[in-house]
Amino acid sequence: MGLEDRDSMRILRDALDSGGEQLVADFYTRWFATDLSARDLFPPDMATQRKVFGHALSWLCDELIAQRAEEPVAFLAQLGRDHRKYGVTPGHYETLQTALLATLRGRLADRWDRRLAEAVTDVIALIVGVMSGAADAETSPPFCDGTVLEHLRPARDVSVIRLKMDHALGYQPGQYLPVQVPQWPRRWRYLSPSIPADPAGYLEFHIRSVPGGMVSTAIVGEARPGDRWRVSNPHGALHVDRDDGDVLMVAGSTGLAPLRTLIMDLARFGENPRVHLFFGAKHPCELYDLPTLWEIASTNPWLSVTPVSEFDFDPPWAAQYPDVTPPRGLHVRQTGRLPEVVTRYGNWGDRQILVCGGPAMVAATKAALIAKGAPAERIRHDPLAS
């Protein structure tokens, strides 16, 4: 039965649920012991990688139990194409397949029989086959390098990084890109461009320093003009359907970047649906991009912007950074938590709703909108970090 054996899939999924963290750790230990070159593909700290891999295996089992194959195959194909940036070779896929099968067989030894062996073997073959096949079939470069031209600090915890890539990157407005910086080799992080794809290769990112975030802290504190960054192929499908009615956008801090890109792309057209953007931060001084938003809104009557700050005052350190107060023209700044301010105006259920920001803010805003009556299927956001 193989992949169609739901009972065997449930046994595998239960093993991942009950002891997945240790199981994944055992897999990587076995893989690295049998293929020393595989260890060089990953950063020294494997905690995040193990967690992501464990979640992916559990999700794949759930999809196969539900007999949904289309999305897992598409996900694995994208993963295979994306992993080219690490330098993964066909030989790595072979040793991965051997190590993962041995690890799962050891963990499931008390229940191992012909049916379970066939199902587990087929799952691993699916993972390896789709990923390696997609990687082999892809003809585009796995990454592109670029040079930092400017590092601006509009707020204490926010950096605007402008780069010139060695060649133009193709991505759709609203997508995000895997990025590697010289301060942390082999640690790829997803960043959203804040401008549409540029034929000359210019690129801009907005980065907020996250407490405990090694890469974001290094970028905000250490990035310099002349640094060489590496950028890989785009992910994500956040978009505005110009034929699907008006739009609500909710941005928390640097979650503004992908929404600003969508707005700048819409500005190419003479007619657009109405777009209302709520842009929120903790203090007024952290609404770092209001002047740019005002410039766009002043010539595009379909765009309305409401600034929101949790507090109505600025801290003392704000004097060290540029004044972000825009000229008159934007809506009056509102005070309060972003989800509460947004839902004061209603449930927005007739709008396309796009929410971008930190995981907690996105989850809270989505929950507040749904509680107010907005249909969940109308709310879109990128996958939340766990």
C-alpha positions, 0 to 999 in steps of 0.5 A, a space after each residue: 500500500 505504501 503512501 496510501 497506507 493511512 494506518 502506517 502513516 499514523 504510526 509514523 506521525 505518532 512517533 514524530 509527535 511523541 518523540 520527534 525532537 529526539 528522533 530528528 536529533 538522532 537522524 542528524 547525528 547518524 547522517 553526519 557520522 556517515 557523511 562528514 560533508 553533510 555537516 558543513 551544509 548547516 550552521 553550528 547551532 542546529 536547534 532551529 534546523 531540527 525543529 523545522 525539519 521535524 515540523 515538516 515531517 509531521 505536516 507531510 504525514 498529516 497531508 498523506 493521511 488526508 490523501 492530499 498529495 498536490 501540496 506536499 509535492 509542490 512544497 518538496 519541489 520548492 524545498 529541493 530547488 531552495 536547497 541548492 543554495 546550500 551546495 547539496 549534491 546528489 550524494 547528500 540525498 543518498 546518504 540522507 535517505 539511508 540515515 533517515 530510514 535507519 533512524 525511523 526503523 530503529 525508533 519504530 522497531 517494536 512495530 516494524 513489519 512489512 506494511 510499515 517498512 513499505 510506507 516509511 520507505 515510500 515516504 522517504 523516497 518521495 521526499 528525496 525523489 521530489 527534492 533531488 528531481 526538482 533541484 536537477 531540473 532547475 536551470 536558474 542560479 541557486 543564488 546571487 551576490 550583491 553589495 551593500 550600498 547604504 545602511 540607514 538607521 531610521 529608528 533604534 531597532 530598524 535598519 534600511 539596507 540598500 544593495 546592488 545585486 550582481 544581476 537583476 533578481 526576479 520576484 513578485 511583489 509581496 514575496 520574500 527572499 532567503 538572505 545570507 549575510 557575512 556576519 553569519 555564514 550558513 544562517 539563511 534568513 527570510 527578508 521581504 524586499 521593500 521595492 518591486 523587482 528592479 531591472 538594474 538589480 537594486 534591492 532594499 530590505 527593512 530589518 528590525 533587531 529582534 531580541 535574541 535574534 543573532 542575524 537581525 541584531 548583527 545586521 542592525 549593529 554591524 552591516 556596512 557599505 561594501 558588505 557582500 550579501 547572498 540572496 536566493 530564490 523567492 518564496 511566498 504568494 502574498 498578493 493583491 487581486 485587482 479584480 477582487 475588491 478593496 483591500 485592507 493592509 495591516 503592517 507591524 513595524 518592518 512587516 511594512 516592507 512587503 505591503 509597501 512593495 505591493 502598494 508601489 506595484 499598484 501605483 503603476 496602474 491608473 485605476 486600483 481598488 481602494 487600499 487602506 493601510 494601518 502601519 503600527 509600531 510601539 512608539 510614534 518615532 518607530 513609524 519609520 517610513 511615514 514620509 515615503 507612505 505620504 509621498 505615495 498616498 499624495 499622488 494615489 487617491 486610492 491609498 489611505 494610510 493610518 499610523 498607529 502607535 501603542 504609546 502616545 509618546 517617544 522615549 528619550 533615545 528618539 532624539 538620536 534618530 531622524 524625525 519620521 513625522 510626515 507632512 500633513 496629509 495622512 490620517 491622524 495617528 491613532 493610539 493603541 494596540 494595532 489589532 484593537 485599532 484596526 477593528 474599531 473601524 469594523 470587521 473589514 469582511 468585504 475586503 481582501 485582508 493582508 497582515 504582515 509583521 511579527 508572529 504574535 502581532 499577525 496572530 492577534 490581528 487575525 484573531 481580532 478580525 475573525 472575532 469581529 466577523 471577518 471571514 478567515 478565508 479573506 485573511 492572508 499572511 505569510 507562514 508564521 514563525 514558530 
